[in-house]
């Protein structure tokens, strides 16, 4: 917070301070959104949806052509602060005064313009009809989550390749900033790091750490005991690389991992992945991918020569 001194020349106005609440550095968020054009065609809006969205945004123009500007910044007070100080002034004169009803002037500022909504009802209806809203059902907690309160992707989703359900599974990191991928809940740690927006470096670090975690799980596996957990981590890494438009990172890693398994007599892990239908990321899922659908489907299907 800071106090700014205001000195008035006029003797009728007393000198005063302006109180300003300043954000902390932790409050700053560097949101990174990939270009919408980089998503697969199936994820992009149709011409009708784009037109409806454009009309919907234009509806909120505060300075339309031929009309007086609505809510000019220099003449529009902050309705929350304005009401607070009005009540504070009232309490200074009468300590027992109740909170007064909101002033009509402030009501017009803080509530939707009914006239504007009525005039643009067709635009709102068109926007609503172009986009189908579906309720995201809450997933049932597994016994593992009930014991540890640490959700698991493999416990909740039958299809390991499904990325349509973007649920928040970082309950155990609520209020805690994850800085590394641990052993107990690597998937949740990875998702928490990928969702951090206080620095652009977290996405790269999360992907790198998850690669190392998967590599360690496979290498330290005894008779395949770590394979399910490694698969769960691979599914999370695949989904994260698609969302962050980093398909080549996943594809290169999966190729190198399978090559490593062949060299270290761990080909059973590649066979395990083939049964789970885990594939490379094709161009249809991420536009930056250099892999075709056919190449992705056949990657783990083709036979690999066993080392003598």
Buried (B, 14 or more C-beta within 10 A) or exposed (E): EEEEEEEEEEEEEEEEEEEEEEEEEEEEEEEEEBEEEEBBEEEEEEEEEEBBBEBBEEBEEEEEEEEEEBEEEEEEEEBEEBBEEBBEEBEEEEEEEEEEEBEEEBEBBEEEBEEEEEEBEEBBEBBEEBEEEEEEEEBEBBEBBEEEEBBBBBBBBEEBEEBEEEBEBBEBBEEEEBEEBEEEBBBBBBBBBBBBEEEEEBBBBBBEBBBEBBBBBBBEBEEBEBBEBBBBBBBBBBBBBBBBBBBBBBBEBBEEBBEBBBEEEBBEBBBBBBEBEBBBBBBBBBBBBBBEEEBBBEBBEEEEEEEE
